[in-house]
Amino acid sequence: MFDTLRTLCTLSSVSGDEKTVRDCIIEEIKDYCEYKVDALGNILFEKKGKKRTANRVMLDAHMDEVGIIITDIEENGFLRFNTVGGIEKECLLFSRVIFKNKTTGVIGNRPIHLLSAEEAKKLPLVDNMYIDIGAKDKESALKRVAPGDTAVLCGDYIESGDLILSKALDDRVGCAVLINLIKNYDEYDFCGSFSTMEEVGCIGARTAAFSLSPDFALVLEGTTASDIGDTPPSKEICCVGEGVAVSFMDRGTLYDRELYSIAINDKSIKKQTKRGTTGANNSAGIHLSKEGIRTLALSVPTRYIHSASSVCSKEDIISMYKSTEYMISAINKL
């Protein structure tokens, strides 16, 4: 599973341009399930198990990652851009970016010694940043990059003991777990989606849920861990290394109470409550589909999420895998 995760994290698929990751996933799952690609680029699959299901269960993990999109190219060859998905400004300044054609650049801004005292106290606006790809002018820049092209922050995949450091852990962790389930879990039937455009509003998951029409859904996701620095315990939300995080509420969903209770009260697998109601994920779109779908999110706690060097725990990923197996079986006994 971790070899798969490494491969997925090294690929780049900004929201709306998920083909690279999609092609990789299809190669992994094509011999283990029936699948199709829908109009929005979601992979929709059906996995047969030993037992037919009393309740149709959908699993979802999103393929896309945050990034930047080029909006204009100036006469001096600098690229103007906007963000795709939620990236903190602190993560952008002086970061390296890479485009699909391997063009690389650095996000720049006026150097600090040219700022006024008041300007130096503030983070720069994205509108004031630019990307320097080393082009001498607009004409030479256009030979390598065009408006509408997307790029991701450069970040290597590194394993350090139990920790994984990489870009795009949100949500390549969910994709890796879902691939592994398709290959190895065979007790009950289940269906699901590797979905597109989660980072810009859970767009792909909405149509995927409509097509698959499940009774229940489990969303496999990375979520913000704040167990760092001087953060008080009441604000930590969830902690790396303490198991998969189970949500009761976030900004997009009030989760099914029975599913939450089943998941959190199982003591056979290490897990934790996501303490707080921040963030959102594909559950927000899935649970409102058709007549309504009973939904639960299982999340891997991730420090420095949406950066080039986000951090999560291998044990938490294993906990997500085991918890998902458990929940598929438990739902089919309701």
N, C-alpha and C positions, 0 to 999 in steps of 0.2 A: 504493500500500500504506500509506503514512503518513497519507493522508487517512482511510482506513478505520480505522487505529489511533487517530487522534484521536477519531473518532466513538465507537469502542468504549470508550475510556478515560473519556469524559465521561458514559457511562451507568453506572448502579448496579445490580449484581446480586450480592447477598450469597448465600453458599452456601444452597441450598434454595429460592431465589427468583430464578431466572435468566431469567425470562420477557422482561425488557426487552432484554437482550443477545441472547437466542435469537431474538426477533422481528427484530432488526436483522440478524443473520447470515443468517436465512432470506431476507430481502429481497435480500441480496448474492449468495447462491448458487443461488437457485431456478431460474434459467435455465441453469445450467451443470452440474447433476448431478441424479440422483434422490436424494430424501431422505425421511425420516420422523422423527417425534418419538416416542420410546418412553415407557414408563410413568413413568420417572424424570426425564423432561424432556431427555434427551440428543437431539441431532440426529445421526442415523445417515445416512451418505450413501454413494453409489456413484458414482464418477467413471470414465467410459469414456475410454480412450486409443486411440491408433492401433494398439497391440499388446496382445494378450491376455497375461495374466501367467502366468509359470511358478510364481511364488510370490505368494500373496495378501498384500498389504501394507496395514496399517492405520496411519493417522495420527491422532493425538489431540492436542487442545488443550482446556483446560478454560475454561468460561465464567464461573465464579464468582470472587468476590473475598472477601477477609476483611472483616469488619465487626463490628457490635455488634447485640445483640438485647435488647429491653426485657423485663425480668423483673417489674418492679413499679413502681407509681406511688405516691409518698408523699403524705400529706395536704397538705404544703406545695407540691406541684406538681413536685417534683424527680423525675426518672426514674432508677430503678436498672436496671442492665444487666449483661450478660455479653458476652464476646467470642465471635465466630464465626470460628474459625481462629486462627492464631498471630499475635497482635499484641503487640509489646513494650509494656510499661507506659509507657516513655519516649515512645512515639508517641501515647499517649492523652491524657495530662494537658494540659488547656487547649486541646485540639484542637477545631475545629468539626466537627459532624456534620450530615448531611442525610438526611431520610427520603424515601420515595418520593413522598409528597404535598407535598414541598418544605418541610416544617417543618424549621427549623434550630435547633441548640442548641450549647452548649459543654460540654465535659466538665470538671467542677469538682472541687475538693477543698478542705479547710480551707486558708486562706492560711498562708504560711510563718511569719508573725509570731505565729500562734496555736499553732504546734507547739512541743513541747519540743525541747531541743537534741538529744536522742537521736532523736526522730522526724524531725527535719530532715535527718538523715544518711541516711535510708532512703527508697526510693521507696514511695509509698503503694500499698496493695493495691487491686485493682480493686473489691473489695467496699466500699471506703471512698469510691470515686468516685461521681459522679452526673452526670446531664445536666440542664442548665438551659435550658429552652425559653422562659422568660419567663412561664410560667403562674403565676397567683397562688395556685392551689390544685389539688387532685386533680381536682375536677369540670371545671375549665377545661382542664386538661392532657388529660383523657380525650376531649375534643372534637377533639383533634388527633392524639393518639398512644395506642395501646393495647398492653398486654403482648403479646409475640409479634411486634411490628413490628420491622423491621430498618432499620439506617442504615449509611452509610459515612462515612469521614473525608473532609472536603472537600479537594479538591486539583485545581488547574487543570492543563491540558495545555499545556506550554511547550516550544518547540524553541529550543535555544541552540547554534548551530553544529551539530556532529555529535550533540550530546546531546539526549535527550528527558527532560523532568521531568514526572511525572504520578503520580496514584494508579493502582492496578490494572494496572501493566505486567505483573505476574504475574497472569493469563496472557493479557492482551489482545494481547501481542506474538505469542504462539503462534496465537491466533485470527486475527489479521491475516495472518500468513504462510500459514496454512492456507486462508483465503479466497482469497488470491492464487494459491496452487497450484491450487485448484479451477478458477479462471478461466483459468489460463495454461499449466499443465503438461499435456501430452497425449501423452507418449511411451508410457506404460504405464497400464493400469487401476490404480486404487487405491481403497480404501474408507477410512472413518474416522468419527470422532466429535468433535463439540463437546460436551464432557461436563460434567456437573453435580457439585457437591459434592466437588471435589478437596480443598479446604482443610479439610474435616472427615473425611478418610480415604479419598480416591480411590473414592468410592462409585459415582458414575455410570459411571466407566471400567470397573469390574468387570463390570457388566451389559452395557455396550456391547461389550466384547471377547467376551463369551459369545455375544451376538447375531451379531456380524460374523464370528466364528470365523476370524481370520486366521492365516497361518503366521508372519508377522513384524509387529512394531509399532515405530513411531517416535513418541516422545512429544516434543512441542514445548512448551517450558516456559521460564519465567523462573527464574533461580537466584541465590542470594546472591553478590554480589561484595564482597570485603573489602579491596580495594586502596585503603585510606583511612588517613589519620592516621598513627599510629605502629605500624600492623599490620606485623609482620615478614613478609618474603617467603614464608616457609614456612607462614604462616597466611592468605595472601591468597585461597586457593581458586581464584579466577579473576579476571580483570582486564577492566574495561570498555575496549572498543576493540581488543581482541586477537582478536576473532573469536568464533564460536559455541563454547560449552564442551561437550566430549564427556565423558560420565561413564563410569568403569569400575566404580564402586560407590557406593552411598549407604546410608542407614539402611533403605531398603526393598527394594533390588534389587542383586544382583550381575549386571551386564550381560553380554550375550552377547559372548564374547571375539572371535569372528570379526567381528561387526558393529563392535565398537569398533576393531579393527585396520584394517578397511577405511576407516572414517571418519577416524581420526587420521592414517593414513599417506597419505591423499590430500593432495598439496601444491598442488593447483590452486586451493584455496579457503582463505582465512585462517581458522584455527581454533586452539583451545587445549584441552589436557587440563584437566578439572576436578580440581584437585589437592586431594584430600580426600574424605572419605566422609560429609559432613554432609548434612542435608536428606533429602527424599524427594519423590516425585511420583507420577503415575498409573501409572508403570511397575510400582510395587509391586503394584497390583491386576491390571494387564493380563497380566503375564508368568506369573501363576499360573492363568489362565483355562483351562478345559477340560483338554486334555492338556499344556498349556504353550505359551507363545508366545515366540519369540526376540525380544528387545526391546532397544532403544537409546534413550537420552534425548539430545536436542540442546537446549541451553539458552542463552538470552541472559543474560549476566552483568548483574546489576541491583544497584546500590548502594541502601541504605536500603529494602530490599524490605519489603512489607507496611506501608508508611507512606503518608502523603498526598503525599509528594514523592520517590518512587523515581526512579532515574536509570539510563538505559541508552543505548547507542550505536546510531545508525542503521546504521552499517556492520556491527555485530554482528547486527542483524536481517536485513540483506541476506545476510550469511554464513549465517545459519540457513536462509534460503530456498534458497540455492544448494546448501548441504549436503544439504538434504532432497531436492531434485531428484536430486542425485548418488546418494544412498543408495537411492532408489526404483529407479533404473536398475541400480545395482550389485547389489541384492538379486535382481533378476530375471535376473541373469547367473550366480547361484550354482548 
